[in-house]
Amino acid sequence: MTFQRARSEEQKEARRRAILDTTAAMLEEMPVAEVSLNELSRRVGLAKSNVLRYFESREAVLLELLDDFLGTWLAGLAEELTAAIEPSAAPETRADQLADILSRSLGARPVLCDLFGAQGGVLERNISVEVAKRHKRSSLARLETMTGLIRRHLPELGDAAQQFCLTSLITAGALSSYVPAPPTLLAAYAEEPALGVLNVDLQDALQMAFTSALVGVLPRA
C-alpha cells in the first residue's frame, strides 16, 4: 500500500485510520512488545518520518488503539451485562454473574488485555505531556463509563465500584503477560505434569480475581 501526500483533513484522517488499522492487524499476529515502528511503516506504505507526522511515537499509536479497543469493548459489555445479570437476584448472585461476564469478555480479548499490561510500564513512557494528558482524559472517561455499567447492575458496591473497575483492568493486563505460555513452558508442563498448576488460563484466573474482589467490597449484611 502506498499513499500520495495527504492534503485535506479527510485525507489526513484516512491516513491516521490506516495507521491504526494496520497496527491492529499486527497485534493479531504478535504481542505488543514486538510491534515496531519500522514494520508498521513498511506495512502501511509510509516512511517512518511520515508515520511520525501523525503519531509522535509507536507508543502514541498503541495508546490510541487501546482507547479505541476499550470503547468498543465497553459498548459490547453493556449488552452482555444486561442480558446475563438478573436484576432481582441477591447481591452475591449478581456479583458472581458480573465476575463471570467480565472474565469471559476480557478473556476473549487477549489483545486488549496485552495493551492493558503494556500501558503503565511501556506505552506511557515515550510520550509527550500533551499525549499523556489526552490519553489520561480518555482513560478517565472510559473508566467512568465502565463504573456506570457496574453500578447499574451492582449498586451495592457504591463508591468502591470505580476502584474495582480500575483494579480489574490492571489485573487483566498483569495476567495476560502469562498467556499464552511459550512453547518451552508447554513442553515442560507436558514432560512434568505437576508443573501444570503454574499454567495460567486467563479466563479462569480473571474470574477468580474478580469474584474475590467483589466479595471483598460488597457490604456485609
C-alpha positions as CSV (number, residue, x, y, z in Angstrom):
1,M,0.0,0.0,0.0
2,T,1.3,3.4,-0.9
3,F,-0.1,6.9,-0.3
4,Q,0.0,10.3,-2.0
5,R,0.7,13.2,0.2
6,A,-2.4,13.9,2.4
7,R,-3.7,17.5,1.9
8,S,-7.3,17.7,3.1
9,E,-8.4,16.9,6.6
10,E,-10.3,13.9,5.3
11,Q,-7.2,12.6,3.7
12,K,-5.2,13.1,6.9
13,E,-7.9,11.3,9.0
14,A,-7.9,8.5,6.5
15,R,-4.1,8.2,6.9
16,R,-4.4,8.1,10.7
17,R,-7.0,5.5,10.4
18,A,-4.9,3.4,8.1
19,I,-2.0,3.5,10.6
20,L,-4.3,2.4,13.4
21,D,-5.9,-0.4,11.4
22,T,-2.5,-1.7,10.3
23,T,-1.3,-1.7,13.9
24,A,-4.5,-3.6,14.9
25,A,-3.8,-6.2,12.3
26,M,-0.2,-6.6,13.5
27,L,-1.5,-7.2,17.0
28,E,-3.5,-10.2,15.8
29,E,-0.1,-11.7,14.7
30,M,2.3,-10.6,17.5
31,P,2.3,-9.2,21.1
32,V,2.5,-5.5,21.8
33,A,6.2,-5.9,22.6
34,E,7.1,-7.0,19.1
35,V,5.2,-4.2,17.3
36,S,7.9,-1.9,15.8
37,L,7.6,1.4,14.1
38,N,9.8,0.1,11.2
39,E,7.5,-2.8,10.5
40,L,4.4,-0.6,10.9
41,S,5.8,1.9,8.4
42,R,6.6,-0.9,5.9
43,R,3.1,-2.4,6.2
44,V,1.2,0.9,5.9
45,G,3.3,2.0,3.0
46,L,4.8,5.2,4.5
47,A,8.2,6.3,5.5
48,K,8.7,6.2,9.3
49,S,9.1,10.0,9.2
50,N,5.6,10.2,7.7
51,V,4.1,8.0,10.3
52,L,5.6,10.3,12.9
53,R,3.7,13.2,11.3
54,Y,0.5,11.6,12.6
55,F,1.7,9.9,15.8
56,E,4.7,11.1,17.8
57,S,5.8,7.6,18.6
58,R,5.0,3.9,18.5
59,E,3.6,4.2,22.0
60,A,1.3,7.0,20.9
61,V,-0.2,4.8,18.2
62,L,-0.8,1.9,20.6
63,L,-2.3,4.2,23.3
64,E,-4.9,5.5,20.8
65,L,-5.6,2.0,19.7
66,L,-6.1,0.9,23.3
67,D,-8.7,3.7,23.7
68,D,-10.4,2.5,20.5
69,F,-10.5,-1.1,21.6
70,L,-11.6,-0.1,25.1
71,G,-14.5,1.9,23.7
72,T,-15.7,-1.0,21.5
73,W,-15.4,-3.5,24.4
74,L,-17.4,-1.3,26.8
75,A,-20.2,-0.9,24.2
76,G,-20.4,-4.7,23.9
77,L,-20.1,-5.2,27.6
78,A,-23.2,-3.1,28.3
79,E,-25.2,-5.6,26.2
80,E,-23.6,-8.6,27.8
81,L,-24.3,-7.4,31.3
82,T,-27.9,-6.6,30.6
83,A,-28.5,-10.0,29.0
84,A,-26.8,-12.0,31.8
85,I,-27.5,-10.3,35.1
86,E,-30.8,-10.9,36.9
87,P,-31.9,-7.6,38.4
88,S,-33.9,-9.2,41.2
89,A,-31.2,-11.6,42.3
90,A,-29.3,-11.2,45.6
91,P,-26.2,-9.1,45.5
92,E,-23.9,-12.1,45.9
93,T,-25.6,-13.8,42.9
94,R,-25.3,-10.7,40.8
95,A,-21.6,-10.3,41.9
96,D,-21.0,-13.9,40.7
97,Q,-22.7,-13.2,37.4
98,L,-20.8,-10.0,36.9
99,A,-17.5,-11.7,37.6
100,D,-18.4,-14.4,35.1
101,I,-19.3,-12.0,32.3
102,L,-16.2,-9.8,32.9
103,S,-13.8,-12.7,32.9
104,R,-15.3,-14.3,29.8
105,S,-15.5,-10.9,27.9
106,L,-11.9,-9.9,28.7
107,G,-10.6,-13.5,28.4
108,A,-11.9,-13.5,24.8
109,R,-9.9,-10.3,24.1
110,P,-6.2,-11.1,24.7
111,V,-5.0,-8.2,22.5
112,L,-6.9,-5.7,24.7
113,C,-5.5,-7.3,27.8
114,D,-2.0,-7.2,26.3
115,L,-2.4,-3.5,25.8
116,F,-3.5,-3.0,29.4
117,G,-0.5,-4.9,30.5
118,A,1.9,-2.7,28.5
119,Q,0.2,0.6,29.4
120,G,1.9,1.6,32.6
121,G,5.3,0.1,32.1
122,V,5.9,0.7,28.4
123,L,3.3,2.7,26.5
124,E,3.2,5.7,28.9
125,R,7.0,6.1,28.9
126,N,7.8,7.5,25.5
127,I,5.1,10.2,25.0
128,S,4.8,13.9,25.4
129,V,2.9,15.7,28.1
130,E,0.1,16.6,25.6
131,V,-0.3,13.0,24.5
132,A,-0.2,11.9,28.2
133,K,-3.0,14.3,29.1
134,R,-5.1,13.4,26.1
135,H,-4.6,9.7,26.9
136,K,-5.5,10.1,30.6
137,R,-8.6,12.2,29.8
138,S,-9.8,9.4,27.5
139,S,-8.9,6.7,30.1
140,L,-10.8,8.6,32.8
141,A,-13.9,8.9,30.5
142,R,-13.7,5.1,29.8
143,L,-13.3,4.3,33.4
144,E,-16.4,6.4,34.3
145,T,-18.4,4.6,31.6
146,M,-17.4,1.2,33.0
147,T,-18.1,2.3,36.5
148,G,-21.6,3.4,35.5
149,L,-22.2,-0.1,34.0
150,I,-21.0,-1.9,37.1
151,R,-23.1,0.3,39.4
152,R,-26.2,-0.2,37.3
153,H,-26.1,-3.9,37.9
154,L,-24.5,-4.0,41.3
155,P,-25.3,-0.7,43.0
156,E,-24.4,-2.2,46.4
157,L,-20.7,-1.5,45.5
158,G,-21.3,2.2,45.9
159,D,-18.1,4.2,45.8
160,A,-16.0,1.1,45.6
161,A,-17.2,0.5,42.0
162,Q,-14.7,2.8,40.4
163,Q,-11.7,1.2,42.2
164,F,-13.0,-2.3,41.3
165,C,-13.1,-1.3,37.7
166,L,-9.6,0.2,37.7
167,T,-8.2,-2.8,39.5
168,S,-10.0,-5.2,37.2
169,L,-8.3,-3.7,34.1
170,I,-4.9,-3.7,35.7
171,T,-5.4,-7.3,36.8
172,A,-6.4,-8.3,33.2
173,G,-3.2,-6.7,31.9
174,A,-1.0,-8.3,34.5
175,L,-2.4,-11.8,34.0
176,S,-2.2,-11.5,30.2
177,S,1.6,-11.5,30.4
178,Y,1.4,-15.2,31.3
179,V,-0.7,-16.3,28.3
180,P,-0.2,-17.9,26.0
181,A,2.6,-19.9,27.5
182,P,5.7,-20.1,25.2
183,P,6.4,-23.5,23.6
184,T,9.3,-24.2,26.0
185,L,7.0,-23.9,29.0
186,L,4.3,-26.0,27.4
187,A,6.9,-28.7,26.7
188,A,8.0,-28.6,30.3
189,Y,4.4,-28.9,31.6
190,A,3.9,-31.9,29.2
191,E,7.0,-33.6,30.5
192,E,6.4,-32.9,34.1
193,P,2.6,-32.6,34.7
194,A,3.0,-31.5,38.3
195,L,4.2,-28.2,37.0
196,G,1.0,-27.6,35.1
197,V,-0.6,-25.9,38.1
198,L,1.5,-22.9,37.0
199,N,0.0,-22.8,33.6
200,V,-2.4,-19.9,33.7
201,D,-5.8,-19.9,32.0
202,L,-6.7,-16.3,31.5
203,Q,-10.4,-16.6,31.9
204,D,-10.3,-18.8,34.9
205,A,-7.7,-16.6,36.6
206,L,-9.7,-13.5,35.9
207,Q,-12.9,-15.0,37.2
208,M,-11.3,-15.9,40.5
209,A,-9.7,-12.5,40.8
210,F,-12.9,-10.6,40.0
211,T,-15.0,-12.8,42.3
212,S,-12.6,-12.3,45.2
213,A,-12.5,-8.6,44.7
214,L,-16.3,-8.3,44.6
215,V,-16.8,-10.4,47.7
216,G,-14.3,-8.2,49.4
217,V,-16.0,-4.9,48.6
218,L,-19.7,-5.9,48.9
219,P,-21.2,-4.6,52.1
220,R,-21.9,-7.1,54.8
221,A,-25.5,-7.9,55.7
